[in-house]
Amino acid sequence: MSAPLILATNSIKDTGYNVANSLIFNDGDSPQLTRSNSSDGNLKNWTFSVWVKRSSGGATKRLLHCRNSGGSQFASIFFNSSDQLEYSSSDGSNSDNLVTNRVFRDFSAWYNIVVVWDSDNSTASDRIKFFVNGTRETSFATSDFPALNQESMMSKGTAASTIGLGFQSVANSEHFDGYMCEAVFLDGTASTDASEFGEFNEDSPTIWQPIDVSGLTFGSHGYYLDFEDSSALGDDVSGNNNDFTPSNLAATDQSTDTCTNNFATVNALDPSAGTLAEGNLRLSASTSPRGTFGFSQGKWYWEIKLITQINDQQAVGICNETFTTSTEIGTDANSWSYIIQSNANNGQTNHNGSLTQYATLSANDIINVAVDMDNQAIYFGKNGTYQNSGNPASGSSKTGAIYTNLPTSGLIFPCFRSTTKSGTDGVIEVNFGNPPFSISSGNADGEGFGNFEYAVPSGYFALCSKNLSEYGG
């Protein structure tokens, strides 16, 4: 059984500098950001930095790609089908390729990727450099470095060169799947390290965190995309107005899941996690994948929207560390569930096979989950009304709690199941504070984190790294 990942990186409460927004790239939508250069940038010196949280692997996913209309000249930064970080380029006669031995398969983690092109460097191995979370990559499966003074195609402006952030330009394929924030391109600057984009936390020196990049020298072809304007997701805030044009990206793709406050998602590394989309917040799965974050104390709140209801094994709830994800939630002693639909069962709670009827659930209903680990209680609600007249804020009295027997030790995880029957996928969408669906009201927790349809019970918090560092364990 694959253990859910509890992220250490960027999990401290206060970073000194906070990133407000990221952008979700859902590869099934063919999302992309594009722009074209009208002239050449600096072809010998540039630096690209971006923070990413991947949603899937096993296929080529582009971060930044520039290519002329004929395809003979290109430069590209991407995760390849083996989940290695790769740079590949060609000017039509010379080809360069750098591929890490290291693979990047932690889909709960934020990575800061910095790529430096420095072709006028006298040391061949310094002409392309990779830094990941502040540390230079030095072990490579392939290392074909450019010749001295070789020109890069990354900021080429002739032959209708198109820059694509998050996909392969011209070919319109290999779209990125996951979250991006703080995308920066420095035209004419070959950074010596990653210190222009981040720093190690002074109290937790293994944690790499972002710093304010607004004062950098971007160069005429440089840009800084902060994704803070939901009506102009490709807005360049560097001062250059080198804006990108978004396609197949909407305001709901703007997220507050960032490199300074990492939110839980559904764990893509759980066995047979099923079909995940929208930043691993939309789910159809024949098993019971868990959330990426677990907790042993504190009070936690999230919501689930029922998109497509089918008459077979749809349920949400929580599970402990010994739960087996092939098991239907609630049918054993290691999980507690609220049944969306399972044969004749609808709106029932289930623990260890013991069912209690509370409501009838249907498409577009939103389920409320409030877990009080301090008092070992869980509350389930429908559209803001808690079942059994429950009051999650009642503390030790546990008024109307559905279950009061949660473990006093070990980690508890959110858990989900929404299988397929007769060719129809049961679909649910999970809101840990960054909803993949439109919110009509908007409610945050007591720390100001999250965007929920219904009020967060007093004393409960969104499942994100800043809250976990303060209240979790």
DRENKOLNU-631633 format. One line per field, with one value per residue (C-alpha): residue number from 0; x, y, z. Coordinates in steps of 0.5 Angstrom, whole numbers. Each point is the difference from the previous one (the first is absolute). Layout:
% DRENKOLNU-631633
i: c(NUM, ...)
px: c(X, ...)
py: c(Y, ...)
pz: c(Z, ...)
***
This chain:
% DRENKOLNU-631633
i: c(0, 1, 2, 3, 4, 5, 6, 7, 8, 9, 10, 11, 12, 13, 14, 15, 16, 17, 18, 19, 20, 21, 22, 23, 24, 25, 26, 27, 28, 29, 30, 31, 32, 33, 34, 35, 36, 37, 38, 39, 40, 41, 42, 43, 44, 45, 46, 47, 48, 49, 50, 51, 52, 53, 54, 55, 56, 57, 58, 59, 60, 61, 62, 63, 64, 65, 66, 67, 68, 69, 70, 71, 72, 73, 74, 75, 76, 77, 78, 79, 80, 81, 82, 83, 84, 85, 86, 87, 88, 89, 90, 91, 92, 93, 94, 95, 96, 97, 98, 99, 100, 101, 102, 103, 104, 105, 106, 107, 108, 109, 110, 111, 112, 113, 114, 115, 116, 117, 118, 119, 120, 121, 122, 123, 124, 125, 126, 127, 128, 129, 130, 131, 132, 133, 134, 135, 136, 137, 138, 139, 140, 141, 142, 143, 144, 145, 146, 147, 148, 149, 150, 151, 152, 153, 154, 155, 156, 157, 158, 159, 160, 161, 162, 163, 164, 165, 166, 167, 168, 169, 170, 171, 172, 173, 174, 175, 176, 177, 178, 179, 180, 181, 182, 183, 184, 185, 186, 187, 188, 189, 190, 191, 192, 193, 194, 195, 196, 197, 198, 199, 200, 201, 202, 203, 204, 205, 206, 207, 208, 209, 210, 211, 212, 213, 214, 215, 216, 217, 218, 219, 220, 221, 222, 223, 224, 225, 226, 227, 228, 229, 230, 231, 232, 233, 234, 235, 236, 237, 238, 239, 240, 241, 242, 243, 244, 245, 246, 247, 248, 249, 250, 251, 252, 253, 254, 255, 256, 257, 258, 259, 260, 261, 262, 263, 264, 265, 266, 267, 268, 269, 270, 271, 272, 273, 274, 275, 276, 277, 278, 279, 280, 281, 282, 283, 284, 285, 286, 287, 288, 289, 290, 291, 292, 293, 294, 295, 296, 297, 298, 299, 300, 301, 302, 303, 304, 305, 306, 307, 308, 309, 310, 311, 312, 313, 314, 315, 316, 317, 318, 319, 320, 321, 322, 323, 324, 325, 326, 327, 328, 329, 330, 331, 332, 333, 334, 335, 336, 337, 338, 339, 340, 341, 342, 343, 344, 345, 346, 347, 348, 349, 350, 351, 352, 353, 354, 355, 356, 357, 358, 359, 360, 361, 362, 363, 364, 365, 366, 367, 368, 369, 370, 371, 372, 373, 374, 375, 376, 377, 378, 379, 380, 381, 382, 383, 384, 385, 386, 387, 388, 389, 390, 391, 392, 393, 394, 395, 396, 397, 398, 399, 400, 401, 402, 403, 404, 405, 406, 407, 408, 409, 410, 411, 412, 413, 414, 415, 416, 417, 418, 419, 420, 421, 422, 423, 424, 425, 426, 427, 428, 429, 430, 431, 432, 433, 434, 435, 436, 437, 438, 439, 440, 441, 442, 443, 444, 445, 446, 447, 448, 449, 450, 451, 452, 453, 454, 455, 456, 457, 458, 459, 460, 461, 462, 463, 464, 465, 466, 467, 468, 469, 470, 471, 472)
px: c(0, 3, 0, -3, 6, 0, 4, 6, 2, -4, -4, 2, -5, 4, 4, 1, -2, -7, -2, -7, -2, 2, -3, -3, 1, -4, 3, -7, -2, 6, 2, 5, 3, 3, 4, 5, 6, 1, 7, 6, 1, 7, 2, 6, -3, -6, -4, -6, -3, -7, -3, -4, -5, -1, -6, 2, 6, 2, -1, 4, -3, 3, 2, 3, 0, 2, 0, 0, -6, 4, 2, 7, 3, -3, 2, -4, 0, -4, -1, 1, -4, 4, -1, 7, 1, 3, 2, 1, 1, 2, 2, -1, 7, 2, -3, 0, -3, 1, -4, 0, 1, -5, -7, -6, -6, -2, -7, -1, 6, 2, 6, 4, 3, 6, 3, 6, 3, 7, 3, 6, 2, 7, -2, -4, -4, -2, -3, -7, -1, -6, -2, -6, -2, 6, 5, 4, -1, 6, -1, -3, -2, 2, 4, 1, 2, 0, 6, 3, -4, -5, -7, -6, -7, -4, 0, 0, -4, 1, -4, -6, 2, -5, 1, -4, -1, -3, 0, 4, -1, -2, -1, -5, 1, 3, -4, 3, -5, 1, 1, 5, 1, 6, 2, 6, 4, 6, 3, 7, 2, 3, -1, 6, -5, -7, 0, -3, -7, 1, 3, 1, -4, 4, -3, -2, 7, -3, -6, 1, -5, -1, 2, -3, 2, -3, 7, 4, 2, -4, 3, -4, -3, -1, -6, -3, -7, -3, -7, -3, -5, -6, -2, 7, 3, 6, 2, 7, 1, 8, -1, 1, -7, 2, -7, -2, -6, -4, -4, -4, 1, -6, 0, -2, 7, 3, 2, 3, 4, 7, 7, -1, -7, 0, -8, -1, -3, -2, 6, 2, 5, -5, -1, -5, -1, -5, -1, 2, -1, 0, 6, -2, -6, -5, 0, -3, 3, -2, 5, 0, 6, 1, 2, 7, 1, -2, -1, 0, -3, -4, -6, -1, -5, -1, -6, -2, -4, -4, 1, -3, -3, -1, -3, 7, 5, 0, 2, 5, 3, 6, 5, 6, 7, -2, -6, 1, -2, -3, -5, -7, 0, -4, 0, 6, 2, 5, -5, -6, -4, -6, -3, -2, -3, 2, -6, -6, 4, 0, 1, 2, 6, 5, 5, 2, -6, -5, -5, -4, -5, 0, -1, -1, 6, -1, 4, 3, -1, 6, 2, 4, 5, 2, 5, 2, 6, 1, -7, 0, -6, -2, -6, -3, -5, -4, 0, 2, -5, 3, -3, -2, -1, 7, 4, 8, 1, -3, 7, 1, -8, 0, -7, -3, 7, -1, 6, 4, 5, 5, 7, 4, 7, 2, -2, -7, 0, -6, -3, -4, -3, -4, 0, -3, -6, -3, 5, -2, 5, -2, 4, 1, 4, 4, 0, 6, 0, 1, -6, 0, -7, -4, -1, -6, 1, 7, 3, 7, 2, 2, 7, -3, 2, -5, -6, -6, -7, -2, 2, 6, -2, 3, 7, 1, 5, 2, 4, 6, 8, -1, -5, 3, 6, -4, -6, 2, 5)
py: c(0, 7, 5, 6, 6, 5, 6, 3, 5, 7, -3, 6, 5, 6, 1, 7, 1, -3, -2, 1, -4, -6, -2, -7, -3, -6, -4, -3, 7, 2, 6, 5, 7, 2, 6, 2, 4, 5, 0, -4, 1, -2, -7, -1, 2, -2, -3, -3, -1, -3, -4, -6, -5, -6, -4, -6, -3, -5, 4, 6, 7, 6, 6, 5, -1, 5, -3, 3, -1, -5, -4, 0, 5, -1, 0, -4, -1, -6, -6, -6, -6, -3, 6, 2, 8, 1, 6, -1, 5, 0, 6, -4, -3, 0, -4, 0, -4, -1, -5, -1, -7, 2, -1, 5, -4, 3, 3, 3, 4, 7, 0, 6, -1, 5, -1, 4, 1, 3, -2, 5, -3, -3, -6, -5, -3, 7, 2, -4, 0, -3, 2, -4, 3, 4, -5, -1, -7, -3, -7, -1, -6, 4, 6, 3, 7, 6, 2, 7, 6, -4, 3, -2, 0, 1, 8, -1, 5, -2, -5, 1, -3, -1, -1, -4, -1, -7, -3, -1, 6, -1, -8, 2, -6, -3, 5, 1, -4, 4, 7, 5, 7, 5, -1, 4, 1, 5, 2, 1, -3, -6, -1, -4, -3, 0, 5, 6, -5, -3, -1, -5, 1, 2, -4, -6, 0, -6, 4, 4, 6, 6, 7, 6, 0, 7, 4, -5, 3, -4, 3, 2, -7, -2, -1, -2, -3, 0, -3, 5, 3, -5, 4, 0, -6, 1, 7, 2, 4, 1, 7, -2, -2, -7, -3, -7, -2, -5, -5, -6, 4, 3, 4, -6, -3, 6, -4, 2, -6, 3, -2, 4, -3, -7, -3, -7, -4, -7, -5, -2, -5, -4, -7, 1, 7, 0, 6, 7, 7, 7, 0, -7, 3, -3, -8, -6, -6, -8, 0, 5, 5, 4, 8, 2, 2, -3, 2, -2, 6, 6, 1, 0, 2, -2, 0, -5, 1, -5, 1, -7, -5, -7, -6, -4, 2, 7, 3, 5, 0, -1, -6, -2, -2, -7, 0, -3, 4, -6, 0, 4, 5, -1, -8, -1, 2, 5, 5, 4, 2, 4, -4, 4, -6, -8, -4, 1, 5, 7, 5, -5, 0, -6, -3, -7, -2, 4, 4, 6, 4, 8, 3, -1, 2, 2, 4, 7, -1, 2, -5, 4, -4, 2, -4, 2, -4, 3, -3, -6, 2, 1, 4, -1, 5, 1, 7, 3, -4, -5, -6, -3, 8, 0, 6, -1, 6, -4, -2, -6, 0, -3, 2, -4, -2, -6, -4, 1, -6, 3, -2, 3, -1, -1, 4, 1, 2, 2, -6, 0, -5, 1, -6, -1, -4, -2, 4, 6, 4, 2, 7, 4, 6, 2, 6, 1, 7, 1, -2, -3, 2, 7, 3, 4, 3, -1, -1, -1, -3, 4, 1, 3, -6, -4, 1, -4, 0, 0, 3, -4, -2, 4, -2, -5, 2, -2, -6, 4, 1, 6, -2, -7, 3, 4, -5, -7, -5)
pz: c(0, -2, 6, -1, 0, 5, -3, 4, -5, 1, 6, 5, 2, -2, -6, 0, -7, -2, -7, -1, -6, -5, -6, -1, -7, -1, -6, -2, -2, -4, 4, -2, 0, -6, -3, -6, 0, -5, 0, 3, 8, 3, -3, 4, 7, 3, 6, 1, 7, 2, 6, -2, 3, -4, -1, -4, -3, -5, -6, -3, 3, -2, 4, -5, -7, -6, -7, -7, -5, -4, 7, -2, 5, 7, 8, 5, 8, 2, 4, -5, 0, 5, 5, -1, -1, -7, -4, -8, -5, -7, -5, -6, 0, 7, 5, 8, 5, 8, 4, 7, 3, 6, -1, 2, 2, 7, -2, 6, 0, -3, -4, -2, -6, -3, -6, -3, -7, 0, -6, 0, 6, -1, 4, -4, 6, 2, -6, 2, 7, 4, 7, 4, 7, 0, -1, -7, -3, -2, -2, -7, -4, -7, 0, -7, 2, -5, -4, 2, -2, -3, 0, 3, -3, 6, -1, -7, -4, -7, -4, 4, 6, 5, 7, 4, 8, 2, -7, -7, -4, -7, 1, 5, 4, 6, 5, 7, 5, 7, 3, -1, 3, 0, -7, -2, -6, 0, -6, 0, 6, 2, 7, 4, 5, 2, 5, -4, 1, 6, 7, 5, 6, 6, 5, -4, -5, -4, -2, -7, 0, -5, 0, -3, -7, -2, 0, -4, -7, -5, -7, -6, -1, 7, 4, 7, 0, 7, -2, 5, -5, -2, -6, -3, 2, -4, 2, 0, 7, -2, -3, -7, -1, -4, 1, -1, -3, 3, -3, 3, 7, 4, 7, 3, -1, 4, 7, 6, 1, -1, 2, 7, 2, -3, 0, 0, -6, -2, 1, -8, 3, 4, -4, -6, 2, -6, -4, 3, -3, 2, 4, 3, 3, -5, 1, -3, 3, 1, 6, 6, 0, 5, 1, 0, 7, 6, 7, 8, 3, -1, -4, -7, -5, -8, -5, -5, -6, -4, -7, -3, 4, -1, 3, 2, 6, 1, 6, 4, 7, 4, 1, 5, -2, -1, -5, -6, -6, -4, 6, -1, 5, 7, -1, 5, 6, -3, -3, 1, -6, -3, -5, -7, -3, 1, -3, 4, 5, 0, 5, 5, 4, 1, 5, 0, -4, 5, -4, 2, -4, 0, -7, -7, -5, -7, -5, 1, 8, 4, 6, 6, 4, 7, 3, 8, 1, 7, 2, -4, -4, -7, -3, -7, -3, -6, -3, 6, 5, 4, 1, 7, 2, 0, 3, -2, 5, 6, 2, 5, 1, -8, -1, -6, -2, -5, 3, 7, -1, -4, 2, 5, -3, -7, -6, -3, -8, -4, -5, -6, -4, -7, -5, -6, -2, -7, -4, 5, 4, 7, 1, 6, 1, 7, 3, 5, -1, -7, -4, -7, 0, 0, 7, 1, 7, 2, 7, 3, 7, 6, -3, -6, -5, -4, -5, 2, -2, 8, 6, 3, 7, 6, 2, -7, -5, -7, -2, -2, 2, 4, 4, 1, 3, 5, 2, -3, 2)
***
